[in-house]
Amino acid sequence: MRSTRIVLCALLVTCAVGLSPVAASASSAPASPADRNAFTLSSAAFADGGLIPKVHECTSGGGHDPGKKNESPPLAWSGAPAAAKSYAIVMRDLDNANLIHWVAYDIPVGATSLPQNVDHAYRPSVPAGTRQVYYRGSASLYGYQGPCSPSTVNTYEFVVHALNRTSLTELNSGSSTQTAARTIAAASIGSARISGES
């Protein structure tokens, strides 16, 4: 009889724990502040996974379409890590061996966006202090080189990195896109991305 009571007590305790309000509330707890403030990147020019407008395509693909102006798309980010000291942008063609099309770095920590058509210059006028890497390929210029895949539809990925340094002083006007991307990755403390098709 005593052993039967012990078994019944054990069963009651197990059931009570299983139906505990604390356990139930834990499983339906609201998202933490970190989840609500996730690092995100967006563009007013296209939705994530959407079509990149022609104005952002390259002008060196052999055609003379006046709609292709090689203008960088507007980008905006939010929810970056609090420890960020600057930002960097890296754009790649995911369907062409991850070819790097654009690197911008030393973007001031106070910036939360890049305007459309950032100057094709090592030191663009906006945002002040930003530097860009020289693109060597179908074009030779500083900064953004738009999608150049006239016979295929490729996926282009834009990534904003929050960096643990104010300035990447080891990079200069002669640094390659690959060197810059490695340096940025080493200093990154968080990233957000958006992709588009072209």
Stockholm file with secondary structure:
# STOCKHOLM 1.0

chainA/1-198         MRSTRIVLCALLVTCAVGLSPVAASASSAPASPADRNAFTLSSAAFADGGLIPKVHECTSGGGHDPGKKNESPPLAWSGAPAAAKSYAIVMRDLDNANLIHWVAYDIPVGATSLPQNVDHAYRPSVPAGTRQVYYRGSASLYGYQGPCSPSTVNTYEFVVHALNRTSLTELNSGSSTQTAARTIAAASIGSARISGES
#=GR chainA/1-198 SS CHHHHHHHHHHHHHHHHHTCHHHHHHHTCCCCHHHHTCCEEECSSCCTTEECCGGGSCSCSSCCCTTCCCCCCCEEEECCCTTCCEEEEEEEETTTTTEEEEEEEEEETTCCEECSSCCSSSSCSSSTTCEECEEESSSEEESCCCCCCTTSCCEEEEEEEEESSSCCTTCCTTCCHHHHHHHHHHHEEEEEEEEEEC
#=GC SS_cons         CHHHHHHHHHHHHHHHHHTCHHHHHHHTCCCCHHHHTCCEEECSSCCTTEECCGGGSCSCSSCCCTTCCCCCCCEEEECCCTTCCEEEEEEEETTTTTEEEEEEEEEETTCCEECSSCCSSSSCSSSTTCEECEEESSSEEESCCCCCCTTSCCEEEEEEEEESSSCCTTCCTTCCHHHHHHHHHHHEEEEEEEEEEC
//
